[in-house]
Amino acid sequence: MAATHLTEGRIKALRSRRTASDIRDADLKGFGVRVYPTGRKCYFIQAQHDGQRI
């Protein structure tokens, strides 16, 4: 998974691939954007509590 500084311009420039791809923000831990093969983009946040993913 790639990590980059996510900005509005970079997110708009993301293009779809054959499979879904996750691009994580280099500054904000656990935050990222998932780009689906259809071109749809969804934001996500991953967190952990007591070693369990939430």
N, C-alpha and C positions, 0 to 999 in steps of 0.2 A: 504494500500500500504506500502510495506516495504521500509525502508531507510537504506542504508549501504554505506560504502566507496567502490565505484566502481573502481576496478582495472581490468587490462586485464585478469588476472587469474580468478577472480571472475565472470567476464562476460562469459568467456569460460566455466565455471563450471555450469552455469545456465541451467536448464533442463525444458522442456516443461511440461505443465499440461493440464487438460481438457479444461480450458478456458485461454484466454490471461491474462498475469499478468504483472504489471508494477513494476519495482524496481527502486526507485529513489536514487540519489546520496546524501549522507549526507552532503557533503562539498559544492557542486555546486547546489544552489537552482534552481529548475525548470528543471534540467537535469536528464534523466533516460533512461532506456532500457526496451522495451516491448518484452516479449517472447510469441510467438504465439503457439498454440497447435501443429503446424507442426514442431516446433523447430526453426523457423525463428526468428531472433533478429533484432529489429529496435531501433535506438536511437531517442529520442525526446527531445524537449525543450519547456517548457511552460512558457509564460510570461504574464504579465498584464500591461495594460496602462489605467489610469483613471478608474480602477475598471473593465475593460473589458478584458477577456482572448483573447490573440492574437494567 
